[in-house]
Amino acid sequence: MFIEIASSAAMGSFLLYLKFKNENANNDAEKFQRIAANSGLKIKEGTQTRTIQLLRKTKKAWGTELAYRIPLGLSLDDFEKEKSRFQDGLNNKRGELEFNFKKLKNLKLDRTIISQLKKILSKNKGARKEIEFSYDGVLLVKIYNEPLTNKFLYSDVDRCIGWEVPVGISRNGQIKHDFDKKAHIIVAGTTDFGKSNWVNNAIATLIKNNPSEVEFTLIDLKGGLEFSPYNSLKQLKTPVATNEDEALEALQSAVDQMEITMEKLKKKGFKNVKDAGFKKRHFVIIDEAADIADNKECQELLKDIARKGRAAGLRLIYTTQYPTTETISSQVKRNCIGRLCFVLDTSTASGVVLDQGGAEKLPLIQGRALYKDVKLIEVQTPFISDEEIREVIRPQINIRARKGVRVEENAIKGDTGNSDTLVIEQA
């Protein structure tokens, strides 16, 4: 008897779902049209006022997709500028019920069914809708019933191959950056929103996947703390640079290596290291490039790396929390096809990195960023812990002392000058 009642309740819930999912799509379409009109997204032609025209609405598993014809004189950018208005309007407190069909299918037909339904309703009531615009002759509006996740762990990243590193997870799955296809990347964003963590995630992935082929020049102009775990890496070509003079020396060394590689390529008749079958890749990574923006010698070397590095196997990761036309030179920017931008305070700063606004409108969530590929993609970047970094680099350290043993820094060559002698003393 109870099971029959429970089944009836579940069936009733299912019918409610079918009814309200349709009504919800209609409500979203109506709300969107009203918000557009109230935001001034309309064109006057003589005595007539042209507004957006709904062509179709489609219910999806993730929410609703709307297609609109927009009047001549309006563009996708006009709607992007008003994105926050649309999201806030669509998230006004509403009375309609929203059921997720997958959750409905998982209902247990027992005496707890009522509390299960209440839990679903309660969760849906607190959900915040997010929207995404695109244009292919008509304005496409994707309205997602639930926000993009704000937690994506490095341990959940799909396997990367070759010179790929994980960018993050988007609405359509995981995104990767392939440094053999896009040699350089600019990474920008306000401090404490995930920029340095993403760089660490990239370093760890490159070491894990290519321990014998990857080389690094690391420049840490924020006191040297961020890159301190990598000080004794086998893959480090020069010590971690922590000031302008050391940065200049490290960059000069990288450019010298680049010139040698280019000479080898010329002699062998190849245009780049990939065609020549050279396996090694050298990553020049700068954390806080703004600190050498006024150093002309450093800037000239960076321009050389950005212009010629791709062919010679050099890859540049250029990061800053102060993106301006002074801190990111035009030559570096033109050659850095990859862009990853965390939250910034102004649309001007966003424009320097992405060539358009958007980063200033990102939610204040650590790890949330915009990745520029063919179009802007909002992603939640993977979080890598210090322990995960240590686990990756531990086998790659040149000298590892056992607990209770001190290895003297100058003892590699030994007191007698013999390069094979290692002096170890009990601590």
Summary of the structure (lengths in Angstrom):
residues: 427
radius of gyration: 27.3
end to end distance: 76.2
largest distance: 95.8
contacts: 1305
relative contact order: 0.11
helix: 40%
strand: 23%
